[in-house]
Amino acid sequence: MQARENLAQQAAKGAAEALIPQSNDKAKWWQQITEYSLIVIFIVMFATMSLTVDHFFSIENMLGLALSISQIGMVACTMMFCLASRDFDLSVGSTVAFAGVLCAMVLNATGNTFIAIIAAVAAGGAIGFINGAVIAYLRINALITTLATMEIVRGFGFIVSHGQAVGVSSDTFIALGGLSFFGVSLPIWVTLLCFIVFGVMLNQTVYGRNTLAIGGNPEASRLAGINVERTRVYIFLIQGAVTALAGVILASRITSGQPNAAEGFELNVISACVLGGVSLLGGRATISGVVIGVLIMGTVENVMNLMNIDAFYQYLVRGAILLAAVLLDQLKNRGSRD
């Protein structure tokens, strides 16, 4: 009798061990599909648009496409860290507008471009610091915190500018937006630098590893010795500073600080990140995915403009992309759990 039980236990153990490689193979197979599917989709989409849409694959349009996604690309790099830590920031659009207005006002008052840029970036960092401190230490939900900040910062922008665009007369500041190196404008170079810097930070630094760990399991990260609250404050502080820099560059391009600029900007940034594989549940992010997500968003909008599609329909397309990105995120999470 005992021998039969031993044989039964050994058989059950062998069956269980036989299933483990299959489950591991399934997980690896799913990971490879999710990792490379977005790249394949973008390549197919880009090739199709190049063959079917007039003037799409021209040097002028490619440079224009890169310039149009420069602000989204810059902010998506830091939004990636927010999402990876299980948070998000809805105030980035308002910060872009406020930073542009503040930079224009300081520039007109001092005549010094450097001081104006530093003031705007410092203000953005302060906004991010407040967001991070309230979320991390007061334990208020990121949705409520950044939604409130979005309204407050936008309101400040309208108040200090009296609801009007703040014009800029400094030729030096205006030249920043049109400055080019090797035929590529400065905003594109800044965006490429952001992709490189934040990609290295995510993959090669303790800061990046801590961010992913916090998003994966905040309590386990705290037990492992990670200062979760301080890391979250850093994440939002950097988010605010980079967003303000994007606002300064935008103000330089349009030669004024616009208090109503970048409305809906936050949804485009979050859509690009989620479309690029950054999990809304935290703990998963890749800079390559964010780059592809930004390119897909920019390419779709560029094609709609080339095809003279009405702006009202463009809202529908952007909303559909956001919904598709969220559904794709859910499928990835379900596949990784299975």
URBELRA-V67646 format. One record per backbone hydrogen bond with DSSP energy under -1.0 kcal/mol. NH is the residue of the N-H (numbers start at 0). CO is the residue of the C=O. If there is no record, write none. Layout:
nh=NH co=CO
nh=NH co=CO
//
This chain:
nh=4 co=0
nh=5 co=1
nh=6 co=2
nh=7 co=3
nh=8 co=4
nh=9 co=5
nh=10 co=6
nh=11 co=7
nh=12 co=8
nh=13 co=9
nh=14 co=10
nh=15 co=11
nh=16 co=12
nh=17 co=13
nh=18 co=14
nh=19 co=15
nh=22 co=18
nh=23 co=19
nh=24 co=20
nh=25 co=21
nh=26 co=22
nh=27 co=23
nh=28 co=24
nh=29 co=25
nh=30 co=26
nh=31 co=27
nh=32 co=28
nh=33 co=29
nh=34 co=30
nh=35 co=31
nh=36 co=32
nh=39 co=35
nh=40 co=36
nh=41 co=37
nh=42 co=38
nh=43 co=39
nh=44 co=40
nh=45 co=41
nh=46 co=42
nh=47 co=43
nh=48 co=44
nh=49 co=45
nh=50 co=46
nh=51 co=47
nh=52 co=48
nh=55 co=52
nh=61 co=57
nh=62 co=58
nh=63 co=59
nh=64 co=60
nh=65 co=61
nh=66 co=62
nh=67 co=63
nh=68 co=64
nh=72 co=68
nh=73 co=69
nh=74 co=70
nh=75 co=71
nh=76 co=72
nh=78 co=74
nh=79 co=75
nh=81 co=77
nh=82 co=78
nh=83 co=79
nh=84 co=80
nh=85 co=82
nh=86 co=81
nh=94 co=90
nh=95 co=91
nh=96 co=92
nh=97 co=93
nh=98 co=94
nh=99 co=95
nh=100 co=96
nh=101 co=97
nh=102 co=98
nh=103 co=99
nh=104 co=100
nh=105 co=101
nh=106 co=102
nh=107 co=103
nh=108 co=104
nh=109 co=105
nh=110 co=106
nh=115 co=111
nh=116 co=112
nh=117 co=113
nh=118 co=114
nh=119 co=115
nh=120 co=116
nh=121 co=117
nh=122 co=118
nh=123 co=119
nh=124 co=120
nh=125 co=121
nh=126 co=122
nh=127 co=123
nh=128 co=124
nh=129 co=125
nh=130 co=126
nh=131 co=127
nh=132 co=128
nh=133 co=129
nh=134 co=130
nh=135 co=131
nh=136 co=132
nh=137 co=132
nh=139 co=133
nh=144 co=140
nh=145 co=141
nh=146 co=142
nh=147 co=143
nh=148 co=144
nh=149 co=145
nh=150 co=146
nh=151 co=147
nh=152 co=148
nh=153 co=149
nh=154 co=150
nh=155 co=151
nh=156 co=152
nh=157 co=153
nh=158 co=154
nh=159 co=155
nh=160 co=156
nh=162 co=157
nh=163 co=160
nh=165 co=256
nh=167 co=254
nh=173 co=169
nh=174 co=170
nh=180 co=183
nh=183 co=180
nh=185 co=178
nh=188 co=184
nh=189 co=185
nh=190 co=186
nh=191 co=187
nh=192 co=188
nh=193 co=189
nh=194 co=190
nh=195 co=191
nh=196 co=192
nh=197 co=193
nh=198 co=194
nh=199 co=195
nh=200 co=196
nh=201 co=197
nh=202 co=198
nh=203 co=199
nh=208 co=204
nh=209 co=205
nh=210 co=206
nh=211 co=207
nh=212 co=208
nh=213 co=209
nh=214 co=210
nh=215 co=211
nh=216 co=212
nh=220 co=216
nh=221 co=217
nh=222 co=218
nh=223 co=219
nh=224 co=221
nh=225 co=220
nh=227 co=225
nh=230 co=226
nh=231 co=227
nh=232 co=228
nh=233 co=229
nh=234 co=230
nh=235 co=231
nh=236 co=232
nh=237 co=233
nh=238 co=234
nh=239 co=235
nh=240 co=236
nh=241 co=237
nh=242 co=238
nh=243 co=239
nh=244 co=240
nh=245 co=241
nh=246 co=242
nh=247 co=243
nh=248 co=244
nh=249 co=245
nh=250 co=246
nh=251 co=247
nh=252 co=248
nh=253 co=249
nh=255 co=250
nh=256 co=165
nh=260 co=257
nh=264 co=261
nh=267 co=263
nh=268 co=264
nh=269 co=265
nh=270 co=266
nh=271 co=267
nh=272 co=268
nh=273 co=269
nh=274 co=270
nh=275 co=271
nh=276 co=273
nh=277 co=272
nh=278 co=283
nh=281 co=278
nh=282 co=83
nh=289 co=285
nh=290 co=286
nh=291 co=287
nh=292 co=288
nh=293 co=289
nh=294 co=290
nh=295 co=291
nh=296 co=292
nh=297 co=293
nh=298 co=294
nh=299 co=295
nh=300 co=296
nh=301 co=297
nh=302 co=298
nh=303 co=299
nh=304 co=300
nh=305 co=301
nh=306 co=302
nh=307 co=304
nh=308 co=303
nh=313 co=309
nh=314 co=310
nh=316 co=312
nh=317 co=313
nh=318 co=314
nh=319 co=315
nh=320 co=316
nh=321 co=317
nh=322 co=318
nh=323 co=319
nh=324 co=320
nh=325 co=321
nh=326 co=322
nh=327 co=323
nh=328 co=324
nh=329 co=325
nh=330 co=326
nh=331 co=327
nh=332 co=328
nh=333 co=329
nh=334 co=330
nh=335 co=331
nh=336 co=332
nh=337 co=333
//
